[in-house]
Amino acid sequence: MDTNVTNFNATERKVLDWIIGDQADGEAIRAQLATARQVSRRNTGADFYTTFQVVPDPNHRLARTQLVGDAWARVPGLIRGMTFLLWANQDGFLFALEGAGLGEDISSVNFDTVQLERRRAPTGCLTS
């Protein structure tokens, strides 16, 4: 990620790069993430959530809300891999990155060090 975001770990930065690269409004997303401050990071065993706050600059407001983008990845130790979702609030500002374990227990995945490999979404899955 060519922003100076330091609040995200290497896995989060990699996934965010994948998502941003697929979006027409990637520059606005990058601008928002450049102001991000981590609020919390939580692994439930089924999903992980990184929530954060961005400076709500109207010049970088996204025209869409809810799901901004997604990426799919192979994850060592998981059969199905994971999907990662970037979320925006109703005002068009980013607030969360979610990683879904697709029915597998992800509690032992170390998201600070895991090596992900990007893959295509499975057939029949909705993508952004």
N, C-alpha and C positions, 0 to 999 in steps of 0.2 A: 504494500500500500504506500503510495508516494505522498502520504500526508504525515504529519508528525504526531500521529495517534500513538501514545505510549501506554494507554490503559488497557489495550487488548493484548492477549498473549499471541504467540506465533500461530497457533491453530485458528484462532478467531480472525487474525489478520489475513491468513491464507483464504479462508472461507469468504470473508468480506471482499477480497480482491476478485474472487470468482464471481460473486453476485454482482458487484459493481460493473465488471466487464461485460455483463449481459444486459445492462440497463441503458436505455437511451438518455436517462437523466443522471448518469453516473457522476457527472461533475457536481451536481447539487448534493448527491449522496456523499461524495468525498468531502465536500465543504462542511456538511453537517458533522460527519465523523471526525473531522479535524478539531472540532470543539467538544468532542465527547468526554464525559467524565463518568467513569464506571460507578455504578450504584451498587450492584450486587452480581455475584456469580454463584450459581446453584446447580448441582447435579442431583436429580431426583431418582436416578436409576433407570428411568424410562426416557427422560429428556434432560437437556441442560439448558439453562437460561442465563444469559448475560444481559442484565438491564443497565441502562446508562441514560444520562441526560445530555442533550445537545443545546447549544445556544439557539433559541428560536428566531433565527434571522429570516425575515419575510422574503429576502432575495434568494434564499435557498429552500423555500417551502416546496415540498413535493406535491404534485397535482393529485396524487393518489394516496389513499390511506390503507390501513391494514397491511396485507402482504405486499412487500415491496419487491422481493426477489427470493429465489431459492437456488440451492446447489445440492448436488448429490455426491456422496463420496464412499469409497471403500475404506473401511476402518479395520486395522489389524485386530483379529480376535472376534470380529462380528461377521456373521454369515450374510446378513442383508445390507450391511453398511448403515449409513445415516443420511438423513436429509437435513439441511440447514436453512432456516427461514429468517429473513430480515423483516422487522415489523416497524410500521409508522403509526402514530396516533391519528386521531380524527382531524388534527390541525396540519398534518403533513410533515411531522417531525419524527425522526427515528427515535426508538426507545428500547428495542430489544433484538438480540440475536438468539435464536432457538435452535437447538440440535435435537432432532427426534431419533430415537433408537429403533424405530420400526419394529416394535414388539420384542426387542432383545434388551437384556440388562446391560446398561452402559456404566454402571456404578464403578467398575474397575478401570475404565478408560481414563488415562491421565491426559486431559486436554491441554496441559502445558507442554507436553512433549510428543504426543501421538503424531505419527506420519500418515497424513491422509493422501489418498489418490482420487482425483475427480473422476466421476463416471456419469454416464447418461442416466436420466430418470427412467425407472422401470416402465415398461409399456402400460398404458392406462392411467398413469399418475399425472395429475395436474401439475403444471409448472407455470412459473410467472411469465 
